[in-house]
Amino acid sequence: MRKATWQELWEGLHHQGDAGAASYAAVPHLVRIYRKRGIIDWNTYAIVAVIELARDDGKNPKVPKWLEDDYFQAIRDLAEVGAGEVLQTKNPEEIRAILSILAICAAARTHAKSLINYSAEELLEMERLASEVEP
């Protein structure tokens, strides 16, 4: 997809931490389209991870009952694709996004949040700062 298209999707589906029924409904379609394209793209993994992680932050609604099966199956399907694709890419951004979906499916949501929110450089800097304040 073009960069402008992704920008619109990011803005429309996850605006300032908000995710709702439209965001959840988009996930199965995003995954279906992604699988058909056959090109590794971090955007799909990242936007699905961000929507899923926003789901339980306390301010967003639950996935509607009528959508639950398709929504959660799409995340599992994306993780299955990602399990193979993570070994095909060397791009750190793609690796982090794919690993975030794998972490979500493995019930490691805290790890998924770290992967999606922080680059390796940022994590190393946090580690360095933490070691400076340790006695």
Secondary structure, DSSP 8 states (H G I E B T S, - for coil): --HHHHHHHHHHH-BTTB--HHHHHHHHHHHHHHHHH----HHHHHHHHHHHHHHTSSSS----GGGHHHHHHHHHHHHHHHHHHTTT---HHHHHHHHHHHHHHTT-HHHHHHHHH--HHHHHHHHHHHHHH--
